[in-house]
């Protein structure tokens, strides 16, 4: 049994045109997805790709138009009472937090809604406030919190009823770098406790650091699911060369070679990235670089961010419809 099993899931929304008479917008277009027990699975895609819609269906907030979704073997449509205690949801923003209540009272409220026994309620709230560095602000109104503090409180709220499956939708939004690093440590702890995590994020470093597998989604369709390393292999059959100080004439000569698939500048503006057709091409290309006086060389596979941009495209602020 998997933690999450999705098969042929579809969801449409009415047209945004006046009167809703236009063509319905497809949010999910027959997707299949599994998340294993104890797995951290990243869901990557541009704005409007369907990530949040999928999380809301798994959280029993939305009902699919077609297909099935199960959490630990329970159908999210027909077995609501069984599914809801199993999942913890963190959607971020101000949703799910009450600004006029303190952080402690927010946790006590949500714990009570989930049926946490009274003798455990306060102890569990205190433990989570400490775990997320909020003990010193436990009795302050949430409306006074920074965005990063609210996000940490969201994570604490999602764990109040001790769920086995966590749905985290952009969980580090608004966090400072130190808090984001601590969050990654927390994800490792949750995996160690045997919990399963479905994480939606635009932070490629975050996904590459914490996830066991990643799924790329675009336009409501799954493009690919694999480990970060396997996804990197999609762009280059073998290792890629990273070189510093490549003369422009040499770069042009490399582009003309049949065993070189691409030559382009790295993100830092000083590194040249060279991808070859196969392993046999690696040695002669390295020899050309060395003979030309290029001595700062390394081989590496493409990172998850590069895979994302190559397969989905760099759309900037554009929202897919």
ZIHU-V821889 format. One line per field, one symbol per residue. ss: DSSP state (@ for helix, = for strand, . for the rest). phi: phi as a letter, one per 30 degrees, with the letter a starting at -180 (. if undefined). psi: psi as a letter, one per 30 degrees, with the letter a starting at -180 (. if undefined). A space follows every 10 residues. Layout:
ss->???
phi->???
psi->???
This chain:
ss->...======= ===....@@@ ....====== =====....= ====...... @@@@@@@@.. .....===== =..==....@ @@@@..==== .......... .=@@@@@@@@ @@@....@@@ @@@@@@@@@@ @...@@@... =@@@..@@@@ @@@@@@@@@. ....=====. ......@@@@ @@@@@@@@@@ @@...===== ...@@@@@@@ ..======.. ======.@@@ @@@......= ====...@@@ @@@@@....= =====..... ======...@ @@@@@@@@@@ @....===== ...@@@@@@@ @@........ .
phi->.cdbbbbhdb acbedddeii dddeddcbbi dbabbddicc bcccadeidj dddddddddi dccddaibbb chicddccbe dddeddcccb ciicdibcdd cddddddddd ddddideedc eddddddddd ecicedcecc dddcdddddd dddeddedce chdcbcccch dceiddeddd ddddddeddd dddidcbccc acdddddddc cdbbccbaii bdcabadedd dddddbdbdc ccbciddedd ddddddddcc dabbddddic cccbccdadd dddddddddd ddjdccbaca dedddddedd dcjcciddcd b
psi->klekjkjhkk klklkflkfg fakkkjekih kkkkjlkgkj kkjkllkgfg eeeeeeefgg elklflllkk jhfkkfefhe feeeffkkkj faafkfkjef lleeeeeeee eeeggkkeff eeeeeeeeee eghgefgegl kffflleeee eeeeeeeffe ghlfkkjjjh fgkfkleeee eeeeeeeeee effglkkjkk lfjeeeeeef lelkkkkkgg kkekklleee eefffkfalk kjkkhkkeee eeeeffkfgk eljlklffff kkkkklelef feeeeeeeee fggjfjklkl lkleeeeeee eeljfbgkkk .
